[in-house]
Amino acid sequence: MARMIALIYNWWLIFARLIEPTRHLEAITSRPLMLHAVGKVIEHGGQTIIKVSSSHAKFKKIQAALVNTSVFFKTLVSGAEQLSLAERMRRVLRRAFKKFFDAMAKYPPNLLPAPA
Protein backbone atom coordinates (compact mmCIF):
# COMPACT_ATOMS: atom_id res chain seq x y z
CA MET A 1 0.00 0.00 0.00
CA ALA A 2 2.85 2.38 0.80
CA ARG A 3 4.31 1.84 -2.67
CA MET A 4 0.96 2.63 -4.30
CA ILE A 5 0.61 5.81 -2.24
CA ALA A 6 4.16 6.86 -3.13
CA LEU A 7 3.48 6.23 -6.83
CA ILE A 8 0.30 8.31 -6.76
CA TYR A 9 2.07 11.05 -4.80
CA ASN A 10 4.90 11.14 -7.36
CA TRP A 11 2.47 11.30 -10.31
CA TRP A 12 0.66 14.16 -8.57
CA LEU A 13 3.93 16.06 -8.18
CA ILE A 14 4.67 15.66 -11.90
CA PHE A 15 1.15 16.86 -12.74
CA ALA A 16 1.57 19.85 -10.41
CA ARG A 17 4.94 20.64 -12.04
CA LEU A 18 3.26 20.63 -15.47
CA ILE A 19 0.86 23.26 -14.20
CA GLU A 20 3.46 25.33 -12.32
CA PRO A 21 6.90 24.38 -13.75
CA THR A 22 8.90 27.02 -11.89
CA ARG A 23 8.13 26.01 -8.32
CA HIS A 24 7.33 23.04 -6.12
CA LEU A 25 3.74 22.62 -4.98
CA GLU A 26 3.11 20.42 -1.96
CA ALA A 27 0.30 17.92 -2.42
CA ILE A 28 -1.42 18.95 0.80
CA THR A 29 -1.87 22.52 -0.45
CA SER A 30 -2.17 21.98 -4.22
CA ARG A 31 -4.73 19.17 -4.22
CA PRO A 32 -7.57 21.16 -2.67
CA LEU A 33 -6.86 24.05 -5.04
CA MET A 34 -6.69 21.93 -8.20
CA LEU A 35 -9.26 19.28 -7.35
CA HIS A 36 -11.96 21.52 -5.86
CA ALA A 37 -13.77 21.70 -9.19
CA VAL A 38 -16.50 19.99 -11.15
CA GLY A 39 -15.89 19.08 -14.77
CA LYS A 40 -18.38 18.43 -17.54
CA VAL A 41 -17.68 17.02 -21.01
CA ILE A 42 -19.58 18.72 -23.83
CA GLU A 43 -19.60 17.15 -27.30
CA HIS A 44 -20.99 19.30 -30.08
CA GLY A 45 -20.19 19.66 -33.76
CA GLY A 46 -17.46 17.03 -33.69
CA GLN A 47 -15.60 18.83 -30.90
CA THR A 48 -15.14 17.71 -27.33
CA ILE A 49 -14.94 20.46 -24.72
CA ILE A 50 -14.25 20.00 -21.02
CA LYS A 51 -15.86 22.72 -18.93
CA VAL A 52 -14.48 23.09 -15.41
CA SER A 53 -16.28 25.06 -12.72
CA SER A 54 -14.77 25.76 -9.33
CA SER A 55 -16.00 27.49 -6.22
CA HIS A 56 -12.55 27.64 -4.60
CA ALA A 57 -11.60 31.16 -3.51
CA LYS A 58 -8.19 31.03 -5.23
CA PHE A 59 -9.34 29.40 -8.49
CA LYS A 60 -8.55 32.49 -10.59
CA LYS A 61 -4.90 32.06 -9.60
CA ILE A 62 -4.73 28.51 -10.93
CA GLN A 63 -7.04 29.10 -13.90
CA ALA A 64 -4.36 30.90 -15.92
CA ALA A 65 -1.87 28.10 -15.23
CA LEU A 66 -4.43 25.46 -16.28
CA VAL A 67 -5.14 27.34 -19.51
CA ASN A 68 -1.40 27.51 -20.18
CA THR A 69 -1.11 23.75 -19.57
CA SER A 70 -4.05 23.14 -21.90
CA VAL A 71 -2.32 25.13 -24.65
CA PHE A 72 0.82 23.03 -24.12
CA PHE A 73 -1.12 19.78 -24.54
CA LYS A 74 -2.90 21.14 -27.62
CA THR A 75 0.51 21.74 -29.25
CA LEU A 76 1.40 18.12 -28.49
CA VAL A 77 -1.84 16.90 -30.04
CA SER A 78 -1.49 19.07 -33.15
CA GLY A 79 2.02 17.75 -33.78
CA ALA A 80 1.30 14.24 -32.54
CA GLU A 81 1.47 12.65 -35.97
CA GLN A 82 4.97 14.00 -36.57
CA LEU A 83 6.26 13.27 -33.06
CA SER A 84 7.12 9.83 -31.77
CA LEU A 85 5.85 8.70 -28.38
CA ALA A 86 9.35 9.11 -26.96
CA GLU A 87 9.56 12.70 -28.23
CA ARG A 88 6.14 13.57 -26.78
CA MET A 89 7.16 12.13 -23.39
CA ARG A 90 10.47 14.01 -23.62
CA ARG A 91 8.56 17.28 -24.13
CA VAL A 92 6.20 16.57 -21.24
CA LEU A 93 9.07 15.74 -18.88
CA ARG A 94 11.11 18.73 -20.07
CA ARG A 95 8.18 21.00 -19.22
CA ALA A 96 7.51 19.30 -15.88
CA PHE A 97 11.14 19.55 -14.81
CA LYS A 98 11.96 22.85 -16.53
CA LYS A 99 13.36 24.32 -13.33
CA PHE A 100 15.96 21.54 -13.09
CA PHE A 101 16.86 21.55 -16.79
CA ASP A 102 17.39 25.33 -16.67
CA ALA A 103 19.60 24.96 -13.59
CA MET A 104 21.67 22.25 -15.29
CA ALA A 105 22.14 24.43 -18.36
CA LYS A 106 23.26 27.33 -16.18
CA TYR A 107 25.45 25.27 -13.83
CA PRO A 108 26.39 21.97 -15.51
CA PRO A 109 27.53 19.17 -13.19
CA ASN A 110 31.21 18.39 -12.92
CA LEU A 111 32.06 15.32 -14.99
CA LEU A 112 34.05 12.45 -13.60
CA PRO A 113 37.60 12.19 -14.94
CA ALA A 114 38.09 9.74 -17.81
CA PRO A 115 39.53 6.38 -16.77
CA ALA A 116 43.25 6.05 -17.40
Secondary structure, DSSP 8 states (H G I E B T S, - for coil): -HHHHHHHHHHHHHHHHHHSTTS---HHHHHHHHHSEEEEEEEETTEEEEEEEE--TTHHHHHHHHHHHHHHHHHHHHTTTTS-HHHHHHHHHHHHTHHHHHHHHHS---------
